[in-house]
Amino acid sequence: METSNHSSLSSTGRISSHPILSQTENNATLWIGHLQNDPTDHFGGQTFKCPSDGLLDNIQLFAETIPNPGNVYLSLHEFDNITKRWGTAIAETSLIVEQNDREKWIYFNFPPIQLKKETNYGFRIHSYDALIGLGEACHDRHHPFSFGHEWHGSSSDQKGNYFSYFSLAFKVEMRA
């Protein structure tokens, strides 16, 4: 995990966005969407504690493989870490993934949204027509990730499960 709390000026003098939280390790795959031999839709997500105040610009996920291209939806929520409850969506965005997007970072862009330091947030990903394998990291249960939890849910288990020893490969970019 990488965090940063500095801003950089672009050539126009405007503050550019930069990752404030990154987890780029990738040694496993989380499937999002609909598997051909399973009638259940699979969802995923990631919680995180925001390390600084700033305007959210985008969230990036590593698309390891894309057997079935289509629309992928991402929603951002405040997250209650104690009760494991998602707040109402702060913002939602979507993009169309293509097979040539595999093994690349895919960007979910947002209009500027103010995030607060030390506040817990989470994002959820789903698709009704695509099947995408997102990169994730798996640690053993004795070495959990400290910034948040990965979430797995499905159309048959909307509440889902949270894992401290799994994390999506993700980047949160902000303008501080």
C-alpha positions as CSV (number, residue, x, y, z in Angstrom):
1,M,0.0,0.0,0.0
2,E,1.2,3.5,-0.9
3,T,-0.1,6.7,0.4
4,S,0.8,10.3,-0.5
5,N,-0.2,13.7,0.8
6,H,1.5,16.0,-1.7
7,S,0.1,17.9,-4.7
8,S,1.7,18.6,-8.0
9,L,1.1,21.5,-10.3
10,S,0.5,20.8,-13.9
11,S,2.0,22.9,-16.7
12,T,-1.2,25.1,-16.6
13,G,-0.7,25.8,-12.8
14,R,-3.7,23.7,-11.8
15,I,-3.4,21.0,-9.2
16,S,-3.3,17.6,-10.9
17,S,-4.7,14.4,-9.4
18,H,-2.4,11.8,-7.9
19,P,-2.9,8.5,-6.1
20,I,-3.4,9.0,-2.3
21,L,-4.0,5.3,-1.7
22,S,-2.7,2.4,-3.8
23,Q,-2.6,-1.3,-3.4
24,T,-1.0,-2.7,-6.5
25,E,-0.1,-6.2,-5.4
26,N,-1.9,-8.8,-7.6
27,N,-1.6,-12.5,-6.9
28,A,-5.3,-13.6,-7.2
29,T,-8.5,-12.9,-9.1
30,L,-12.0,-11.7,-8.0
31,W,-14.7,-12.4,-10.6
32,I,-17.3,-9.8,-11.1
33,G,-20.4,-10.3,-13.2
34,H,-22.1,-13.5,-14.4
35,L,-20.4,-16.8,-14.9
36,Q,-21.9,-18.9,-17.7
37,N,-22.5,-21.9,-15.6
38,D,-23.8,-20.0,-12.6
39,P,-27.1,-18.1,-12.4
40,T,-25.8,-15.9,-9.7
41,D,-24.4,-12.3,-10.3
42,H,-21.1,-11.7,-8.5
43,F,-20.3,-8.4,-6.9
44,G,-17.1,-7.0,-5.3
45,G,-15.8,-4.0,-3.4
46,Q,-13.2,-2.5,-1.3
47,T,-13.3,-0.4,1.9
48,F,-10.6,2.1,2.8
49,K,-9.8,4.8,5.3
50,C,-9.1,8.1,3.5
51,P,-5.5,9.3,4.4
52,S,-6.1,13.0,3.5
53,D,-8.8,15.6,2.6
54,G,-9.3,16.3,-1.1
55,L,-11.4,16.0,-4.2
56,L,-11.8,12.5,-5.6
57,D,-10.9,12.3,-9.3
58,N,-11.0,8.6,-10.1
59,I,-10.8,5.1,-8.8
60,Q,-8.7,2.6,-10.8
61,L,-9.0,-1.2,-10.7
62,F,-6.7,-3.7,-12.4
63,A,-8.5,-5.7,-15.0
64,E,-6.6,-9.0,-15.0
65,T,-8.9,-10.6,-17.6
66,I,-12.1,-9.9,-19.4
67,P,-13.7,-13.0,-20.9
68,N,-17.0,-11.1,-21.6
69,P,-16.9,-7.4,-22.3
70,G,-19.7,-5.1,-21.2
71,N,-20.8,-2.4,-18.8
72,V,-19.3,-2.3,-15.3
73,Y,-20.8,-0.1,-12.6
74,L,-19.0,1.4,-9.5
75,S,-20.6,3.2,-6.6
76,L,-18.8,5.1,-3.8
77,H,-20.2,5.0,-0.3
78,E,-19.3,6.1,3.2
79,F,-18.7,2.9,5.1
80,D,-19.3,2.1,8.8
81,N,-16.4,-0.1,9.7
82,I,-17.9,-1.2,13.0
83,T,-21.3,-2.4,11.8
84,K,-20.0,-3.2,8.3
85,R,-22.8,-1.2,6.7
86,W,-22.7,0.7,3.4
87,G,-24.1,4.3,3.4
88,T,-26.1,5.6,0.6
89,A,-24.2,6.0,-2.7
90,I,-22.2,9.3,-2.7
91,A,-21.6,8.9,-6.5
92,E,-22.0,6.3,-9.2
93,T,-20.2,5.8,-12.5
94,S,-19.8,3.2,-15.2
95,L,-17.7,2.3,-18.1
96,I,-17.6,-0.3,-20.9
97,V,-14.8,-2.8,-20.7
98,E,-13.5,-4.4,-23.8
99,Q,-11.3,-7.5,-24.0
100,N,-8.3,-5.4,-25.0
101,D,-8.6,-3.7,-21.5
102,R,-7.3,-6.8,-19.9
103,E,-4.0,-6.6,-17.9
104,K,-4.6,-2.8,-17.6
105,W,-5.7,-0.3,-15.0
106,I,-9.3,0.8,-15.8
107,Y,-10.4,4.2,-14.7
108,F,-13.7,5.1,-13.1
109,N,-13.9,8.9,-13.3
110,F,-16.0,11.0,-11.0
111,P,-17.0,14.6,-10.9
112,P,-15.0,16.2,-8.1
113,I,-16.3,14.8,-4.8
114,Q,-15.0,16.0,-1.4
115,L,-13.5,13.1,0.7
116,K,-12.5,13.6,4.3
117,K,-9.4,12.5,6.0
118,E,-9.8,9.5,8.4
119,T,-13.3,8.8,7.1
120,N,-14.1,5.3,6.0
121,Y,-15.3,4.8,2.4
122,G,-16.0,1.9,0.2
123,F,-16.7,1.2,-3.4
124,R,-18.8,-1.6,-4.9
125,I,-18.5,-3.0,-8.4
126,H,-21.0,-5.0,-10.4
127,S,-22.0,-5.9,-13.9
128,Y,-25.1,-7.5,-15.4
129,D,-23.6,-8.3,-18.8
130,A,-19.8,-8.4,-18.5
131,L,-17.5,-10.9,-16.8
132,I,-14.3,-9.4,-15.5
133,G,-11.5,-10.8,-13.4
134,L,-10.2,-8.1,-11.2
135,G,-6.7,-8.3,-9.7
136,E,-6.5,-8.8,-6.0
137,A,-3.9,-9.6,-3.4
138,C,-4.2,-12.4,-0.9
139,H,-2.3,-12.4,2.4
140,D,-2.5,-15.0,5.1
141,R,-4.9,-14.4,7.9
142,H,-2.1,-13.4,10.2
143,H,-1.0,-10.4,8.0
144,P,-4.2,-8.5,7.2
145,F,-4.3,-5.3,5.2
146,S,-4.5,-2.3,7.5
147,F,-6.4,0.2,5.3
148,G,-9.7,-1.7,4.8
149,H,-11.5,-4.8,3.7
150,E,-12.3,-6.5,0.4
151,W,-16.0,-7.3,0.1
152,H,-17.6,-10.2,-1.9
153,G,-21.3,-10.3,-2.5
154,S,-23.7,-11.9,-4.9
155,S,-27.3,-11.7,-6.1
156,S,-28.0,-14.6,-3.7
157,D,-26.1,-13.0,-0.8
158,Q,-26.5,-9.3,-0.9
159,K,-24.9,-8.7,2.5
160,G,-21.8,-10.5,1.4
161,N,-18.6,-11.1,3.4
162,Y,-15.6,-8.9,4.3
163,F,-12.0,-10.0,4.3
164,S,-9.0,-8.2,5.9
165,Y,-6.5,-10.5,4.2
166,F,-7.8,-9.8,0.7
167,S,-7.6,-6.5,-1.1
168,L,-8.5,-5.5,-4.6
169,A,-5.6,-4.0,-6.7
170,F,-6.8,-0.4,-6.7
171,K,-5.8,3.2,-6.7
172,V,-7.7,6.2,-5.4
173,E,-6.7,9.5,-7.1
174,M,-7.5,12.8,-5.6
175,R,-6.8,16.5,-6.0
176,A,-5.6,17.6,-2.6
